[in-house]
Amino acid sequence: MSHAFWQIFEQYADFPDGDTVGFVDLLYDELVKIDPNLVIEISEPDGKDCRELILSANGDTELFAKVEELVASAPPTPGWEFIALRPPRGFDFVLQFDGKDISPAAWKFRPVATITGDQGIEIFVPGPKRKISDDELALIVEIGVGERAFAALQHLSYTQSQKNDDFGDWFDIAELPGYLDGTDE
């Protein structure tokens, strides 16, 4: 089935600018035949007229190998980079939810252990108090650390309360990818 996906890709890869949605729809129709839980993301061209095609398992670790195999079977195509699983992007970005911007660059985190011993983190969100849904928090952290590292977290929570300025056991959110992959413990 991956052969049919890449055939459709090659047939329409030179789609006109402004028709990204139509191209993604065509590819998605083939992708769901491989597995309905997979998703696709396509970037706009960068300064070198190169686009990224990211195939994601949407956090389902059981599908990681399938995504990697699919990307490994991609035909070499000038102007395209194929990426298996959402890569880490860092935390220097702004997302908008319900008309309000959220910028995680100043956030802090600390490791937490659950009763069952699962790996988790608590995030401190400075600034005006605002409800952040579980889905919003998960999306922000996944963008920052990437799909593979995010899948290793079994617990994720946040707080906006800090009794004092003692952040001795908190780390800058930019250090989270290194913590999760074991390089900054």
N, C-alpha and C positions, 0 to 999 in steps of 0.2 A: 503494500500500500504506500510505503514511503516513496516508491518510484513515481506513482501517480501525482503525489504532492509536489515533487520536484519538477515533474513535467509541466504542471500548471504554472509553477513558479517561472520556469524558463520561458514558457510561452508568453507570459505577461509581464516579465521583469522590467521591461522598458516602458512601463505605463507612464502616461503624461503626468507632469507635475499637477498637483491638485486633485488627483484621483486615487490617493492613498487608500481611502475608505473602500472604494470598489475593489481594489487589488487585495486588500486584507480580507474582504468578504469572500472573494474567490478562493483564496488560500485556506481560509477558515473552513469552508465547505468541504475541502479535501482533508483538512487536519482532523475534523471530528470523525471522519471515517477511520482514522488511525486510533484515536481515543477521544471521546467527547469531553474529557477533562483537560485536554491540552489547550493552551492559548497561544496567540501570536501577537507580537508587537513589531511595528515597523517605524523606524525613525525617519525624520525628514533628512534630506542630504546635509552632510556637514560641509565645512569649507572646502573639502577636497572632492565634492560630489560623490561621497560614499554614504551608503545607508546601512543601518544595522537591521537585521532580521533576528529577533529574539524569540525563541520557542521556550515556553514555560510550562511547568507541570503544576502551576498554581499552588506550589507548596506541598504537593503530594509526593513524598519521598519515594513511594513505590513506583512512580513514573519517571524518576530522574534518569534511570538507565535508558528508558525508551526515548526520552528527549535527546540525550547525548548521542544515541545511535542515529536518530533522525538527522541531527545536525552533522554528524560525521559523514553521512551519505549525501550531503549537499554538493551540487556540482560547483566547481570553481567558476565564479562569476565576477568579472571586473565591476567595481563600484559597489560591491556588497560584502558585508561581513556577517557571518552567521554565528550566533551565540546560543549556546545551550544554557538555559536557566538564567533568570534575571541576575545581572552582575551587580556587585556593590557599587554604589554611586557616591558614597559619602553623605554627609548631612548638611552640606552647604546648599540648600535649596528652599523653596517656599512652595507650599501647597495651599490650595484654597478649599475650605469646607464650609458650607452654609454661608458663603460670602465673606468669611473671615480667613485671613492669611495665618498659616502656621509655619514658622521657621524653626527647625530643630537644632540649628547650629549651636545655640547656647545651652541646650539640654545637658543634663548629667545623668549618669546611671550608676547603679551598684548591683553587684551580684546578690541574688537571694537563693536560698535553698528551700525547697518545698518539703513538706513532711515525707513525701515519697522519695526525696533525693533528686528530683528532677532539676535540671539546670534552668535558671530563670534570672530575670533582671527586673529591677524597679527603676523607673525613669522619673527624674525630677524635672518638671516643666515650669520654668520661671515665668514671671509676667502676670498679666491679668488672668484671673481665674476663668476657666472655660472648660466645659465638658468635652472630652475627647472620647469618641466611641472606641470600642475594642477594634473595629475594622479600620478606623482612621489610624489608631496607634500602630496596629500591625502593618499597615501599608507604609507608614513613615519609616518604621524600623527596617522593614524588608528592603525598601529603596536604599537605605543607608548601608546595610550589611550584605545585601544580596540574598537570593533565594535559598542557596545551599546553607549558609550560616543561619539564616532565619529559621529554617526548618529544625535546627538543633535546639531551639528554645522551646521549653515546655511551659514556661510561665512568663507572662509579660503584664506589667501593671505600671501605673504612673501615679504620682502625687504632685500636688501643687503646694503642699504645706511643708515648710521647713521651719522648725522652731527657732533656730538661730542660724548664724552664718557658718557653722561648723560643717564643712563638706569633706571632712577627713576620710570618710569611707566612700565617697562619691568620686567618679571619674568623668572627665569630659566625654561627651557622646562620640566624639571623633575617635576615641580609643576603643569603642565597642567592637569593631571588626577584628582588631588584634586580640581582644579578650576572648571572643568567640572561637577564633582559630588557634588559640593557645600561644600566640607570640607575645602577648602583653599581659602576662599573669602577675 
